[in-house]
Amino acid sequence: MKRDTARAVILTEDKQSVYLLYREKKRNKKHLSYYAIPGGKIEKEETAEEAVIRELKEEFSIDIKLLGYLGENKTDVGIDYHYHAKIISGIPQLGGEEKRNNSKENYYEIRKVPLKELSKEQINILPINISYIEKALKKEYKNF
């Protein structure tokens, strides 16, 4: 089943950290932990831009302004669209489905991660996600 997503890189005001969603999953006695750029599924009749704004409101309890389009990458299940955004209101705190489903076996946490930790490979995050964070820092935007 196709599952396109829209995600937003949100840097702190001082550009020293990035807000990421930390996940821990326990499945079949296997423990996974990783960081992801926040966002989620694009619903039918919804643009990627509308989806990322909605997802950040639900997931992080914040309103955002899109600053630029960073690009997309194809996955086994669809396309991930990435944007650079800034917080215009609210304080990042877990909300929506992530808050409702949060448990030891399916853990979610918003973390403000110092950018220097990304370069030292101290956290488990996909390299493609690091490249989108770097593009946001440099404001390397593509046309929407």
C-alpha positions as CSV (number, residue, x, y, z in Angstrom):
1,M,0.0,0.0,0.0
2,K,1.3,3.4,-1.0
3,R,2.1,5.7,1.9
4,D,3.4,9.1,1.0
5,T,4.5,11.3,3.9
6,A,5.4,15.0,4.5
7,R,8.0,16.0,7.2
8,A,9.4,19.2,8.6
9,V,12.9,20.0,9.8
10,I,12.5,22.5,12.7
11,L,15.6,24.1,13.9
12,T,15.9,26.0,17.2
13,E,16.1,29.8,17.0
14,D,19.8,29.7,17.6
15,K,20.3,27.1,14.9
16,Q,22.2,24.9,17.3
17,S,19.6,22.1,17.7
18,V,16.8,20.4,15.8
19,Y,13.5,19.0,17.0
20,L,13.3,15.3,16.3
21,L,10.9,12.5,17.3
22,Y,12.6,9.8,19.3
23,R,11.1,6.3,18.9
24,E,11.5,3.0,20.8
25,K,9.7,-0.1,19.6
26,K,9.6,-3.6,20.9
27,R,8.5,-6.2,18.4
28,N,9.1,-9.9,18.4
29,K,11.5,-9.5,21.4
30,K,13.6,-7.1,19.3
31,H,14.2,-3.5,20.6
32,L,14.6,-0.7,18.0
33,S,15.4,2.9,18.9
34,Y,15.9,5.7,16.4
35,Y,15.2,9.4,15.6
36,A,12.9,10.7,12.9
37,I,12.1,14.0,11.3
38,P,8.5,14.8,12.5
39,G,5.6,14.4,10.1
40,G,3.3,11.8,8.7
41,K,1.0,10.4,6.1
42,I,-0.5,12.6,3.4
43,E,-4.3,12.0,3.4
44,K,-6.4,11.8,0.3
45,E,-7.3,15.2,-1.1
46,E,-4.5,16.8,0.9
47,T,-1.3,18.4,-0.4
48,A,2.0,17.6,1.1
49,E,2.2,21.2,2.5
50,E,-1.2,20.8,4.2
51,A,-0.3,17.4,5.5
52,V,3.0,18.6,7.2
53,I,1.2,21.5,8.8
54,R,-1.5,19.3,10.1
55,E,0.9,16.5,11.3
56,L,3.0,18.9,13.3
57,K,-0.1,20.4,14.9
58,E,-1.2,16.9,15.9
59,E,2.2,15.3,16.7
60,F,4.0,18.2,18.3
61,S,1.1,20.5,19.3
62,I,2.6,23.5,17.4
63,D,1.7,25.7,14.5
64,I,4.4,26.1,11.8
65,K,5.2,28.2,8.9
66,L,6.9,26.5,5.9
67,L,10.1,28.3,5.0
68,G,11.1,26.1,2.0
69,Y,10.9,22.8,0.3
70,L,14.0,20.6,0.8
71,G,13.2,17.7,-1.6
72,E,11.9,14.2,-1.6
73,N,13.1,10.7,-1.5
74,K,11.4,7.5,-2.6
75,T,11.0,4.6,-0.2
76,D,9.7,1.1,-0.5
77,V,6.2,2.3,0.3
78,G,6.0,5.8,-1.2
79,I,7.6,9.2,-1.3
80,D,8.8,11.3,1.7
81,Y,8.5,15.1,1.1
82,H,10.7,17.3,3.3
83,Y,10.3,20.9,4.3
84,H,12.0,23.5,6.4
85,A,9.7,25.1,8.9
86,K,9.7,27.3,11.9
87,I,7.4,27.4,14.9
88,I,5.0,30.3,14.9
89,S,3.0,29.3,18.0
90,G,3.0,26.6,20.7
91,I,5.7,24.7,22.6
92,P,6.7,21.3,21.2
93,Q,4.9,18.6,23.3
94,L,3.7,15.2,22.3
95,G,0.1,15.1,21.1
96,G,-2.4,13.2,18.9
97,E,-2.0,9.6,18.1
98,E,1.6,9.5,19.4
99,K,0.5,10.6,22.8
100,R,-2.5,8.2,22.9
101,N,-0.4,5.2,21.8
102,N,2.7,6.0,23.9
103,S,3.8,3.0,25.9
104,K,6.9,1.0,26.9
105,E,6.5,-1.1,23.8
106,N,5.8,1.8,21.5
107,Y,7.5,4.9,22.9
108,Y,7.5,8.4,21.5
109,E,9.4,11.5,22.8
110,I,10.1,14.9,21.3
111,R,13.8,15.7,21.7
112,K,15.8,18.8,21.0
113,V,19.0,17.3,19.6
114,P,22.2,19.4,19.3
115,L,23.4,19.4,15.7
116,K,26.9,18.5,16.8
117,E,25.5,15.1,17.9
118,L,24.4,14.4,14.4
119,S,27.8,15.0,12.9
120,K,29.4,12.7,15.5
121,E,27.0,9.8,14.6
122,Q,26.0,9.6,18.3
123,I,22.3,9.0,17.5
124,N,20.5,6.5,15.3
125,I,19.1,8.6,12.4
126,L,19.0,7.8,8.7
127,P,21.8,9.6,6.8
128,I,19.2,11.0,4.3
129,N,17.5,12.8,7.3
130,I,20.8,14.4,8.3
131,S,21.1,15.6,4.7
132,Y,17.7,17.3,4.9
133,I,18.7,19.0,8.2
134,E,21.9,20.2,6.6
135,K,19.9,21.6,3.7
136,A,17.6,23.4,6.1
137,L,20.6,25.0,7.9
138,K,22.0,26.2,4.5
139,K,18.5,27.2,3.2
140,E,19.0,25.0,0.2
141,Y,15.5,25.1,-1.1
142,K,13.9,23.7,-4.2
143,N,10.7,25.0,-5.8
144,F,7.5,23.9,-4.1
